């Protein structure tokens, strides 16, 4: 079962870049890595997904090294509205009973 | 708005009782997932259904059960409730049953049901 580990919290300031790393040592060959954002009392919302190398969207980038045992979500030039909890999700491989494993979440606080 | 609806929004009940949470997936999505999120805790995967059949089981207690109906809506039944069952329960849906295993098969989460057991 792919277990994921993330830092519990990170503080940043408006306009800075925030990088959150998720470790997933037991990731399976078929697993994708997905990141979600969650605001208080709301359901998580999809941010970005990747399999290997680098993926870039309008709001974030995802870096995945060749061994795929970790991934880093990069949020460029954060604003106060980026204050949220960020979760990485490693896909449910058949060998693990298709279970989906979310990381514990990283609480990002953006200060003015 | 994700397109996933959950009812009720809030539920307050007593220990030992039984409740049913309901979820309607996005139009066209075949897969439904249930998650539990206790106060200040992460998301715990409970169970997944795909087109009416159970596809994956996570850390779901024996007191809990779920099903997905022919119209694809799903219900999560929680019985013999304990204080520790108080949590936010989220439902999510995806187009196929391959969330995490295939590209662009993201999960869309509902607004959640907040369950309080007194």
Interface residues (C-beta under 8 A of the other chain):
Chain A: X30 X31 X32 X34 X36 X41 X42 X43 X44 X45 X46 X49 X51 X87 X89 X90 X91 X92 X93 X97 X98 X99 X100 X101 X102 X103 X104 X105
Chain B: X2 X4 X33 X35 X42 X43 X44 X45 X48 X55 X56 X57 X58 X88 X90 X92 X98 X99 X100 X101 X102 X103 X104 X106 X107 X108 X109 X110 X111 X112 X114
